[in-house]
Amino acid sequence: MKLFKHSILLVALLALAENQSWAQSYHDEGDYTPSVYTSASGGDHHRGDTKAHKHAMHDFMETHRSGFQQPMTPQFIFTTPDSRFSLALGGVVTLRTSYDFGGAVDNIDFVPYDIPMSSGYQSKQRVMMDASTSRLYMKAVINSSFLGRVVVYTDMDFRGGDEFSYVPRLRSAYVQFKGLTIGRDVTTFCDLGAAPQTVDFQGPNAYNFAFNEMIRYDYNTRSGFGFGVAAERPSVSATYGENFSAVMQRVPDGIAYVQYKFGRDRQSHLRLTGVVRDMYFHDNLQGKNTTRVGWGVQLSGHIEVTRWVDLYMNGTYGEGITPYIQDLAGSAYDIVYNPENRAQAQTLPMWGWQAAAQVNILPDVFWVAAGYSEVGLGERNGYLLDSQYRRGNYVFANAFYNITPRLTLALEYLYGSRKDMNDISNSANRINIMAQYNF
């Protein structure tokens, strides 16, 4: 269905082209040199209309979002002569080749939670080649007299089904204007600038790169301070036991952050984020619905020490917040029963942190990075059994080389370990090689 929608969009552009001609020009705005096409009714080309072209370029540059897994600025822009409407189509083609040795992770991504605890013949080695994270995007910028600058963005990849099934998946689909974001986007709890790029698609296990439906408001000042508040779709992963049952959620997750940008061109920042969750479930003994409160706080940031060195970090602590810690997402630990009193339900404490450094040997061309990430799950009232997850570690070292501004090669080594409550642990290693082209 999503492929069909994108096909319809391309057909519409071709149909429009039958009645309108497109004048092309190339512009150099610093390092950004897109091809800009201007519609001209009746074949009246506007090749000299550089003002409209530059206006469209500025629209896309000023609304571009950088950070973890964010696409580059588009190479092709279509705009109207008055620049009130501009449209860009682009994407990323990515091929990852990986080899697991000394233990294999039971996941297409490197997830310490999924490291097998028994070292059998099936979990020693594994070779994979994956292109499912290739993606397509569409971005439109509308200059409205009433709403101001409006941004409409949608993108998709092929991670919607089982591993290697290449089922299309909607990553994001939102509209932005006057500080509001309405639709599906990266969760507000995620600080996109707090983690370096990794070849591994998921990234550090203590990070929280995930998509969600939301209504969000962001505000930034010229002095570098900013804040945001959001209501996001709740998703509860719980172990209820025989005395409790799942129900539909009634209250969105509430997320808020404050942030301060500083340093050269305000490239550095620190951010404090909080989330509160009112999680509903049914008490079978009492015959009524009840709730437990989940909460979490996170300190994150990026510091540009010099042009040659960048530091990244985030640390999270809370209870009942598995959707906001990657290693624990979907692990059924948001709400659990109390084994000492099975008529009671409880939340579990959980935490995660990661830190990384990046050395820019040739800035924007060749860089190396390394980091460490750790996630832990706390015990309460004896709920966790000996064979259940206690801690996961994630270590990475990588090198990225931009052969051209759009073509990237990368090499990465990953080490991960999982320790259970009984202190039994196991580990895995992975070598990743990536080729990626942005268009």
C-alpha positions as CSV (number, residue, x, y, z in Angstrom):
1,M,0.0,0.0,0.0
2,K,2.8,2.4,0.9
3,L,4.6,1.6,-2.3
4,F,1.4,2.3,-4.2
5,K,1.0,5.7,-2.6
6,H,4.6,6.7,-3.6
7,S,3.9,5.4,-7.1
8,I,0.8,7.6,-7.3
9,L,2.9,10.6,-6.3
10,L,5.4,10.0,-9.1
11,V,2.6,9.5,-11.6
12,A,1.1,12.8,-10.4
13,L,4.4,14.6,-11.0
14,L,4.6,13.1,-14.5
15,A,1.1,14.2,-15.3
16,L,1.8,17.7,-14.1
17,A,4.9,17.7,-16.3
18,E,2.7,17.2,-19.4
19,N,1.1,20.6,-18.9
20,Q,4.1,22.3,-17.4
21,S,7.7,22.4,-18.3
22,W,10.4,22.4,-15.7
23,A,13.4,24.8,-15.9
24,Q,16.5,23.4,-14.3
25,S,19.4,25.2,-12.7
26,Y,22.2,24.3,-10.4
27,H,23.1,26.3,-7.3
28,D,26.0,26.3,-4.9
29,E,25.0,27.2,-1.4
30,G,28.2,26.4,0.5
31,D,28.5,22.6,0.3
32,Y,24.9,22.2,-0.8
33,T,24.5,22.0,-4.6
34,P,21.1,20.6,-5.5
35,S,19.4,20.7,-8.9
36,V,16.3,22.9,-8.7
37,Y,13.5,22.7,-11.2
38,T,10.9,25.4,-11.6
39,S,7.5,24.8,-13.1
40,A,6.6,27.1,-16.0
41,S,3.1,26.9,-17.6
42,G,2.9,26.9,-21.3
43,G,6.6,26.1,-21.8
44,D,7.7,29.5,-20.6
45,H,11.0,28.5,-19.0
46,H,12.3,30.6,-16.1
47,R,16.0,29.6,-16.3
48,G,17.0,33.0,-15.0
49,D,14.7,32.9,-12.0
50,T,17.5,32.3,-9.5
51,K,15.6,34.1,-6.7
52,A,12.9,31.4,-6.6
53,H,15.5,28.6,-6.7
54,K,17.5,30.1,-3.9
55,H,14.4,30.6,-1.8
56,A,13.5,26.9,-2.3
57,M,17.0,25.9,-1.3
58,H,16.9,28.0,1.8
59,D,13.6,26.4,2.8
60,F,15.1,22.9,2.6
61,M,18.4,23.9,4.3
62,E,16.7,25.7,7.2
63,T,14.2,22.8,7.8
64,H,16.9,20.1,7.5
65,R,17.2,17.9,10.6
66,S,20.6,16.3,11.4
67,G,21.3,13.5,13.8
68,F,21.1,9.7,14.1
69,Q,19.8,8.1,10.9
70,Q,18.6,11.4,9.4
71,P,18.9,11.7,5.6
72,M,21.0,14.3,3.8
73,T,19.5,17.3,2.1
74,P,17.8,16.4,-1.2
75,Q,19.6,16.5,-4.5
76,F,16.5,17.4,-6.5
77,I,14.0,20.1,-5.7
78,F,10.8,21.0,-7.6
79,T,9.4,24.5,-6.9
80,T,6.9,26.9,-8.2
81,P,8.0,30.3,-9.6
82,D,6.9,32.1,-6.5
83,S,8.5,29.4,-4.2
84,R,5.3,29.0,-2.2
85,F,5.4,25.3,-2.8
86,S,8.6,23.1,-3.1
87,L,8.8,19.3,-3.2
88,A,11.8,17.0,-2.9
89,L,12.0,13.2,-3.4
90,G,15.0,11.3,-2.2
91,G,16.2,8.3,-0.5
92,V,19.1,6.1,0.7
93,V,20.3,2.8,-0.7
94,T,22.1,0.8,2.0
95,L,23.7,-2.6,2.0
96,R,25.1,-4.1,5.2
97,T,27.1,-7.2,5.2
98,S,27.8,-8.7,8.6
99,Y,29.7,-11.7,10.1
100,D,29.0,-12.9,13.7
101,F,31.7,-14.9,15.4
102,G,32.5,-16.1,18.9
103,G,28.7,-16.1,19.5
104,A,25.9,-15.0,17.2
105,V,23.0,-12.6,18.0
106,D,19.6,-13.9,17.2
107,N,18.6,-10.6,15.5
108,I,19.3,-8.9,12.2
109,D,20.5,-6.0,14.4
110,F,23.1,-6.2,17.2
111,V,20.8,-6.5,20.3
112,P,22.5,-7.7,23.5
113,Y,19.1,-8.8,24.9
114,D,18.9,-11.4,22.1
115,I,22.3,-13.0,22.7
116,P,21.6,-16.7,23.3
117,M,22.6,-17.9,26.8
118,S,23.4,-21.4,25.6
119,S,26.4,-21.7,23.3
120,G,25.2,-24.4,20.8
121,Y,26.4,-25.2,17.3
122,Q,23.6,-23.0,15.9
123,S,24.8,-19.8,17.7
124,K,28.5,-19.7,16.9
125,Q,28.7,-18.0,13.5
126,R,26.4,-16.2,11.1
127,V,26.7,-14.3,7.8
128,M,24.1,-11.8,6.7
129,M,23.5,-9.3,3.8
130,D,20.7,-6.9,4.3
131,A,19.3,-4.0,2.3
132,S,16.0,-3.6,4.2
133,T,17.0,-0.3,5.7
134,S,17.2,1.4,2.3
135,R,14.5,4.0,2.3
136,L,12.5,6.6,0.3
137,Y,11.3,9.9,1.4
138,M,9.1,12.8,0.3
139,K,9.4,16.3,1.7
140,A,7.3,19.3,0.9
141,V,7.7,22.9,2.1
142,I,4.7,25.2,1.8
143,N,5.0,28.9,2.5
144,S,1.5,29.7,3.8
145,S,0.3,33.3,4.5
146,F,-1.7,32.0,7.5
147,L,0.5,29.1,9.0
148,G,3.9,30.4,7.9
149,R,6.3,27.7,6.7
150,V,4.7,24.3,6.7
151,V,6.8,21.1,6.4
152,V,5.2,17.8,5.3
153,Y,7.5,14.8,5.5
154,T,7.1,11.0,5.1
155,D,9.5,8.2,4.6
156,M,9.5,4.4,4.5
157,D,11.9,1.5,4.6
158,F,11.5,-2.2,4.3
159,R,11.6,-3.4,7.9
160,G,7.8,-4.0,8.2
161,G,7.8,-7.8,8.5
162,D,10.1,-10.7,9.4
163,E,13.8,-10.5,8.9
164,F,14.7,-10.3,5.1
165,S,11.0,-10.2,4.1
166,Y,11.4,-6.6,2.8
167,V,7.9,-5.6,3.7
168,P,7.4,-1.8,3.4
169,R,7.2,0.1,6.7
170,L,6.1,3.6,7.3
171,R,8.8,5.2,9.4
172,S,7.4,8.7,9.7
173,A,4.6,10.8,8.4
174,Y,4.1,14.3,9.9
175,V,3.2,17.9,9.3
176,Q,5.0,20.8,11.1
177,F,4.0,24.4,11.4
178,K,4.5,27.1,14.1
179,G,6.4,24.7,16.3
180,L,3.8,22.0,16.2
181,T,4.5,18.4,14.9
182,I,1.4,16.3,14.2
183,G,1.8,12.7,13.0
184,R,4.4,10.0,13.3
185,D,8.0,10.9,14.1
186,V,11.0,9.8,16.2
187,T,9.8,9.8,19.8
188,T,10.4,13.1,21.7
189,F,12.3,11.1,24.4
190,C,15.1,10.5,21.8
191,D,17.8,13.1,21.5
192,L,18.8,12.7,17.8
193,G,22.1,14.5,18.4
194,A,23.3,12.3,21.4
195,A,24.6,9.3,19.5
196,P,27.2,9.0,16.7
197,Q,26.4,7.2,13.5
198,T,26.8,3.4,13.6
199,V,26.7,0.8,10.9
200,D,24.5,-1.2,13.1
201,F,21.0,-0.1,12.3
202,Q,19.7,0.0,15.9
203,G,22.8,1.6,17.5
204,P,23.8,1.5,21.2
205,N,21.4,-0.6,23.4
206,A,20.9,2.3,25.9
207,Y,19.8,4.7,23.1
208,N,16.1,5.2,22.3
209,F,15.6,5.7,18.6
210,A,12.0,4.6,17.9
211,F,9.0,6.0,16.1
212,N,5.7,7.0,17.6
213,E,2.5,8.8,16.8
214,M,2.3,12.2,18.6
215,I,1.3,15.8,19.0
216,R,4.3,17.9,19.9
217,Y,5.2,21.5,20.4
218,D,8.9,22.7,20.2
219,Y,10.2,26.2,20.9
220,N,13.7,27.5,20.5
221,T,15.2,30.9,21.5
222,R,18.0,32.8,19.9
223,S,20.0,32.5,23.1
224,G,20.2,28.7,22.7
225,F,17.5,27.6,25.1
226,G,14.7,25.4,23.9
227,F,11.9,23.2,25.2
228,G,9.3,20.8,24.0
229,V,6.2,19.0,25.2
230,A,4.4,16.0,23.6
231,A,1.6,13.6,24.0
232,E,2.5,10.2,22.4
233,R,0.7,7.0,21.7
234,P,1.2,4.6,24.7
235,S,2.5,1.1,24.2
236,V,2.6,-1.2,27.2
237,S,4.6,-4.5,27.3
238,A,3.7,-6.4,30.5
239,T,3.6,-9.7,32.3
240,Y,0.2,-9.9,34.0
241,G,0.0,-13.4,35.5
242,E,-3.3,-15.0,36.2
243,N,-4.8,-12.1,38.3
244,F,-4.4,-9.3,35.7
245,S,-5.3,-8.7,32.1
246,A,-4.4,-6.3,29.4
247,V,-6.8,-3.5,28.3
248,M,-6.7,-0.7,25.8
249,Q,-4.7,2.2,27.0
250,R,-6.6,5.4,27.9
251,V,-3.9,8.1,28.5
252,P,-1.0,9.1,26.1
253,D,2.5,9.2,27.4
254,G,3.5,12.7,28.4
255,I,7.1,13.7,27.4
256,A,8.8,17.1,28.0
257,Y,12.4,18.3,27.5
258,V,14.5,21.4,28.0
259,Q,17.7,22.0,26.0
260,Y,20.6,24.4,25.8
261,K,22.8,24.8,22.7
262,F,26.2,26.3,22.9
263,G,29.7,26.4,21.4
264,R,30.8,27.1,17.8
265,D,27.6,27.7,15.7
266,R,25.7,26.2,18.6
267,Q,26.9,22.7,17.5
268,S,27.0,21.4,21.2
269,H,24.0,20.9,23.4
270,L,22.8,19.4,26.7
271,R,19.2,18.1,27.1
272,L,17.1,17.0,30.0
273,T,14.0,14.9,29.2
274,G,11.3,13.3,31.2
275,V,8.4,10.9,30.5
276,V,5.3,10.0,32.6
277,R,3.1,7.1,31.7
278,D,-0.3,6.2,33.2
279,M,-0.5,2.5,32.3
280,Y,-4.0,0.8,32.4
281,F,-4.7,-2.9,33.0
282,H,-7.6,-5.0,34.5
283,D,-7.6,-6.4,38.0
284,N,-9.4,-9.8,37.6
285,L,-9.8,-10.2,41.4
286,Q,-11.4,-6.8,41.9
287,G,-13.2,-6.8,38.6
288,K,-12.1,-3.3,37.7
289,N,-9.5,-1.4,35.7
290,T,-6.6,0.1,37.5
291,T,-3.3,1.8,36.7
292,R,0.4,1.9,37.5
293,V,2.6,5.0,36.8
294,G,5.7,4.6,34.8
295,W,8.3,7.4,34.8
296,G,11.7,8.2,33.4
297,V,14.4,10.9,33.2
298,Q,17.2,11.3,30.7
299,L,20.3,13.5,30.5
300,S,21.8,13.6,27.0
301,G,24.0,15.7,24.9
302,H,26.7,16.3,22.3
303,I,29.8,18.3,22.9
304,E,32.1,19.5,20.0
305,V,35.4,19.6,21.9
306,T,37.2,20.9,18.8
307,R,36.5,20.6,15.1
308,W,38.3,17.3,15.3
309,V,36.7,15.7,18.3
310,D,33.0,15.1,19.3
311,L,31.6,13.5,22.4
312,Y,28.2,11.9,22.7
313,M,26.2,10.6,25.7
314,N,22.9,9.8,27.2
315,G,21.8,8.3,30.6
316,T,18.3,7.1,31.4
317,Y,16.7,5.9,34.6
318,G,13.1,5.1,35.4
319,E,10.4,2.5,36.1
320,G,8.1,0.9,33.5
321,I,9.7,2.6,30.5
322,T,10.8,-0.3,28.2
323,P,9.7,1.5,25.0
324,Y,12.4,4.2,25.8
325,I,15.4,1.9,26.3
326,Q,16.2,0.0,23.1
327,D,17.5,-3.2,24.7
328,L,14.3,-3.6,26.8
329,A,11.7,-2.6,24.1
330,G,9.0,-5.3,24.0
331,S,10.5,-7.3,26.9
332,A,7.2,-7.3,29.0
333,Y,8.7,-5.5,32.0
334,D,6.6,-2.4,32.1
335,I,4.2,-4.0,34.5
336,V,4.7,-7.3,36.3
337,Y,2.9,-9.2,39.1
338,N,4.3,-9.3,42.6
339,P,5.4,-12.9,43.3
340,E,5.2,-12.2,47.1
341,N,1.6,-11.1,46.7
342,R,0.1,-12.1,43.4
343,A,-2.9,-9.8,44.0
344,Q,-0.6,-6.8,43.5
345,A,1.1,-5.5,40.3
346,Q,4.3,-3.5,40.2
347,T,6.7,-1.7,37.9
348,L,10.4,-2.5,37.7
349,P,13.4,-0.1,37.9
350,M,15.5,0.0,34.7
351,W,18.4,2.1,33.5
352,G,20.8,2.6,30.6
353,W,23.7,4.8,29.6
354,Q,26.0,5.2,26.6
355,A,29.1,7.4,25.9
356,A,31.0,7.7,22.7
357,A,33.8,9.7,21.1
358,Q,34.3,10.6,17.4
359,V,37.6,11.7,15.9
360,N,37.2,13.6,12.6
361,I,40.5,12.8,10.9
362,L,39.3,14.6,7.7
363,P,36.1,16.5,8.8
364,D,33.1,15.4,6.8
365,V,35.2,12.9,4.8
366,F,36.9,10.4,7.1
367,W,36.2,9.8,10.8
368,V,36.5,7.1,13.4
369,A,34.4,6.5,16.5
370,A,34.1,4.2,19.5
371,G,31.7,3.9,22.4
372,Y,30.3,1.9,25.2
373,S,26.6,1.3,26.2
374,E,25.0,-0.6,29.1
375,V,21.5,-1.4,30.1
376,G,20.3,-2.9,33.4
377,L,17.1,-4.2,34.9
378,G,16.4,-4.0,38.6
379,E,14.8,-6.6,40.8
380,R,11.7,-6.0,43.0
381,N,10.0,-8.4,45.4
382,G,11.8,-11.3,43.9
383,Y,10.1,-11.1,40.5
384,L,13.0,-11.8,38.3
385,L,14.0,-15.5,38.0
386,D,17.6,-16.7,37.7
387,S,17.3,-17.1,33.9
388,Q,16.0,-13.6,33.3
389,Y,17.8,-10.6,31.9
390,R,19.9,-8.5,34.3
391,R,22.3,-6.5,32.2
392,G,23.4,-6.0,28.6
393,N,26.6,-4.4,27.3
394,Y,27.3,-3.0,23.8
395,V,30.8,-1.9,22.6
396,F,31.5,-0.5,19.1
397,A,34.3,0.9,17.0
398,N,33.9,2.1,13.5
399,A,35.3,4.1,10.6
400,F,33.3,6.0,8.0
401,Y,34.7,7.3,4.7
402,N,32.8,9.5,2.3
403,I,34.1,8.6,-1.1
404,T,31.9,11.4,-2.5
405,P,29.5,13.6,-0.6
406,R,26.8,11.1,-1.3
407,L,28.6,7.7,-1.3
408,T,29.8,6.3,2.0
409,L,31.7,3.2,3.0
410,A,32.0,2.1,6.6
411,L,33.6,-0.7,8.7
412,E,32.5,-1.6,12.2
413,Y,33.3,-4.0,15.0
414,L,30.7,-4.8,17.7
415,Y,31.0,-6.7,21.0
416,G,28.0,-7.4,23.1
417,S,27.3,-9.4,26.3
418,R,24.3,-10.4,28.3
419,K,24.2,-11.4,32.0
420,D,21.2,-13.0,33.7
421,M,20.1,-12.7,37.3
422,N,22.1,-15.9,38.1
423,D,25.3,-14.2,36.9
424,I,25.6,-16.5,33.9
425,S,26.7,-14.5,30.9
426,N,27.3,-15.0,27.2
427,S,28.8,-12.7,24.5
428,A,28.8,-12.2,20.7
429,N,31.0,-10.4,18.2
430,R,30.1,-8.9,14.8
431,I,31.9,-7.3,11.9
432,N,29.8,-4.9,9.8
433,I,30.6,-3.5,6.3
434,M,28.3,-0.9,4.8
435,A,28.0,0.7,1.4
436,Q,25.4,3.6,1.3
437,Y,24.3,6.1,-1.3
438,N,22.1,9.1,-0.6
439,F,20.1,10.5,-3.5
